[in-house]
Amino acid sequence: MKNNKATAKEIGQEIDIDIDPFYQMMEARFISVLEWDQLNPFWDILRSKADAGWYVYAVGEEPPTQTCNAEHIETFIQEVDVLLRKDHQEEYCGIVYADNKSDPTFVKIYDPNNLGVSCGFSDNPPPPGWILSLIPPCPVKDNPLLPANRRNWWQKIWD
């Protein structure tokens, strides 16, 4: 029988991934914001829900224990939009995924510099770079350390 517990070494606890709501959402079906012209309207939907109690998690850092205020959500959206458009120079977006594009509660944003196979099939897909969630996040299993350039970017947007 498969062991369905993920060990969160950073915080020293075991989490049952079969029943934890965050891990259930991580494995749920998501819808891609496929085209760049779909991204601004999606950001506007998130902005309209900016005071909903979002957790913003940079995978590779400690999961946040506090939600962000609307101002921080706006800052994050502005900064991640600039980063995605600069670093993902493709004709399509395809690296922002939501559980529901018109009323999101969980958003995965993949780092353009660590894509692997984010939209296709892979036995070992990369984790998202950032997660916005109305559910308190847990450590993402097998997450790499945040590279120095991303850690600097992350810290800069919260200063």
Sequence and secondary structure as in RCSB ss.txt:
>XXXX:A:sequence
MKNNKATAKEIGQEIDIDIDPFYQMMEARFISVLEWDQLNPFWDILRSKADAGWYVYAVGEEPPTQTCNAEHIET
FIQEVDVLLRKDHQEEYCGIVYADNKSDPTFVKIYDPNNLGVSCGFSDNPPPPGWILSLIPPCPVKDNPLLPANR
RNWWQKIWD
>XXXX:A:secstr
    EEEETTTTEEEETTT HHHHHHTS  EE  SHHHHHHHHHHHHHTTTS  EEEETTS   SS   HHHHHH
HHHHHHHHHHHH  SSS   EEES SSS SEEEE  TTS SSSSS  SS    SEEEESS     TT     HHH
HHHHHHHH 
